[in-house]
Amino acid sequence: MSIHYNAEKQIFHLQTLKTSYIIQLLHTGVPVHLYWGRKIRPGAEASLLQRTERCSFSPTPFPEDNSLSYDTLPQEYPAYGAGDFRNPAYQIQTPDGATVSEALYDQHRIYKGKAALQGLPATYIEQEDEAESLELELLDAVAGLRIILSYTVFSELNAIARSVRFVNEGTEELKILRSLSMSVDFRDSAYELLHLSGTWAAERNMERRVLAPGMQGVESRRGSSSHGHSPFVALLAPGADEDTGDVYGVSLVYSGSFAAMAEVDPYQTTRLSIGINPFDAGWLLEAGESFQTPEAVLVFSADGIGAMSRTYHKLYRTRLCRGNFRDRTRPVLVNNWEATYFDFNANKIEHIARAGSELGLELFVLDDGWFGHRDDDRSSLGDWFVDKRKLPGGLEDLAKRVNALDMQFGLWFEPEMISPDSELYREHPDWCLHVPNRRRTEARTQLVLDFSREDVCAAIAERISQVLSSAPISYVKWDMNRNMTEIGSALLPAGRQRETSHRYILGLYSVLEQITSRFPDVLFESCSGGGGRFDPGMLFYMPQTWTSDNTDAISRLKIQYGTSIVYPLSAMGSHVSAVPNHQVHRITSLELRGHVAMSGNFGYELDLTRFSEEEKQAVKEQVALYKELRKLVQFGEQFRLLSPFEGNETAWMVVAEDKSEAMAVYIRVLAQPNDKLYYLRLKGLDPEAGYLWLEDGRVYGGDQLMYAGLPVSSLQGDFQSVLWRFRRVN
């Protein structure tokens, strides 16, 4: 049993393998947060709550007990308006205009398993005994509002999933002004905040900063999770690093605007919260209706950032990603984008595919430019019919020509966008997000379709389905190349306009559910100008994401390292591209580019027909090596060894779950004169086992490789890399 309820003390004790999360109901009905951290035994949890009488500026709602103030109480789901001046988890407005709410305990339910979230992506279970769930129901009797706090404890992972459902049981409408997915009050403020920030072509840089009094956090107001910030933060206890120390991670399963906040109050306690960004958002809740928040996944690690990451990796790879490709190795592909951009025809595509087939590649992906009259990025989005000037035989003919080379055929789409210069826009100018009498701001010469509208969603789903049914297409790259402006919908009344951005995300999820269900044998990859929507919400529908439009191997060290803080290697698209690189114009060796790209879903993003004979041979060897490694890479456990954010070297490794094999990669960026002799200490191996180094045939003890280290051979010049493979021997 993962959830223990002490009826006498009104305590709920949630336990994972190594974690305890404890809630208590006070005699007033207020649910308070007692503890989240290393697993402790049930018994004396009530002693964890300390209360003291503060000054008159911390109001006391219950006159019989001056030590009980909402302003200082560690609450499980705090409200605004009744004396708590910290960041609230939720806020409503009643018909009289008031924004005060006080929701107290009404009832609870503990059950085996995990319920799905209607219309939203979420983690799931396949067997009932994998998880146990608690629904804690609070009631604001004055407003007629029921708030259902949901907790799911995964029995084999140190993870807890939280979400909230609001139900209007009254007779009048309510406005939800704020509806975060979780809030946790920590008893002190001695933490660093870890988050992942960046921009286009430089996503998910690791940022650490010491908490200070007041508010700090990250957010997106862009209508998507964005390049700027990932929907994830963690609190790190003093001294926490990759392998040691207490780490508290929270990750939001959502693809829209979000906010993740840490507030340090005057008494040096910290409130951590995450959810839909309340900025320019809201929801009108009619009588009898309900509203569901996205899911937040909480992971505690007593063994540093790395152990937290591996928990997220396993949970998201096995119980968030779905479909036929969740447990299937992914094909080695070539994408024509950086080879041709918009300038191609069927013969050129066939030549590249033929070269790929000869090198051992398994999938050809036709990128942007195959539809409408799209010779550049200024037209035709929404016109999902084949440009017969480029492909006179259509997609079916091209796909069959590629298939005849023993390669699968994939296709690029950008279904959420519309070009002003398109037949679709001329026919339906009101189908884009817009506000009457305001400019329709363009980005990349395109507008955003209004996916809050059911008619738009149905039309786009049908058009995409028709294309996918027209040819043997086995892969789809689903792109989205701008963020939202003028966020309004022609079909929503004035009182619901602030719902548009969230309704857009719900509409997107509905379209994705329809299309991925109709085409279960198609491998879908998410993209948003690279990693602009690399989030758990998209992984629920598409098991991999194009990590960044920046394909430079050195830039990718930070991008992929930062991405791995939350997301597994199986979710990352990573390709070898041409040099000089098209984004930063750096020249690196084919070997180094291959070593970096092999730690993900491997492929090539260049014109294969331009390779020399020497390069062709090298690529054949790369492809053959990756095919040997890909099961390990895509389903093994990742251990980060050296951080590109801390020095000139980067290293990581992947170990099979049964520790039977491993690979390690070391990258040195710049050469140094008279450099030190270096030993790379590995992780995750069996210390009692011997491991055969496949490259030189010698056997090393797992203990030696981890504790003494592996000698790094003398490397000459900048941008050098080494890849080692090990196999356990008796």
JOLINRA-V910589 format. One record per helix or strand. SS is the DSSP state (2 for helix, 1 for strand). FROM is the first residue (numbers start at 1). TO is the last residue. If there is no record, write none. Layout:
ss	from	to
SS	FROM	TO
SS	FROM	TO
//
This chain:
ss	from	to
1	3	6
1	11	15
1	19	25
1	31	38
2	45	48
1	75	75
1	90	93
1	104	112
2	128	130
1	131	140
1	145	154
1	159	168
1	174	186
1	191	199
1	202	210
1	214	219
1	229	237
1	245	245
1	247	253
1	258	264
1	270	276
1	283	285
1	290	292
1	295	301
1	303	303
2	304	319
1	333	335
2	337	340
2	346	359
1	363	366
1	371	371
1	386	386
2	394	403
1	408	413
1	417	418
2	423	427
2	429	431
1	432	432
1	443	443
1	446	449
2	454	469
1	475	478
2	494	518
1	523	526
1	528	528
1	531	531
2	536	539
1	544	546
2	553	563
2	569	571
1	572	577
2	590	597
1	601	605
2	608	610
2	613	635
1	637	642
1	649	655
1	661	668
1	679	680
1	690	693
1	699	701
2	702	708
1	710	711
1	720	729
//
